[in-house]
Amino acid sequence: MIERLSSTKETKILLQELIEIHGPVVFHQSGGCCDGSAPMCFPRSEFRVGSRDVFLGTICEQPFFIAADQYSYWEHTKLIIDVVPGRGGMFSIEGPSGKRFLTRSQVFSEEELVEHKNNPPLSAAHITNFKDLKTTS
């Protein structure tokens, strides 16, 4: 199965710290006006994922979604979630840590693209195995 999402060791360390403080979380990669395309991290019980948003996988067992329109731009790449020094997104919970999440990407090989087309990802409306995950409809 094609891997659409991965993360660095630094991401996993920061994420574990955030989970200890906030409990289960959800990641959302949007293309909205607030913080552009930065991956945002929210307490899972406080954020609604759009039902059309695309599920890319998990980081430390926490779900990661991308807005459907953004997915159409990024679908040919694997997203790699990293951590860099700086202030997090204005609504993302890593803000006070002095670190922020950053999306890097790696273009799929021709073989991976074929596998990707043959195994499309699920939308948020079809993801039901995460406690407290809420969708817009």
Secondary structure by P-SEA (a helix, b strand, c coil): ccccccccaaaaaaaaaaaaccccbbbbbbccccccccccccccccccccccbbbccccccbbbbccaaaaaacccbbbbbbbbccccccccccccccbbbbbbbbbbcaaaaaaaaabbbbccccccccccccccc
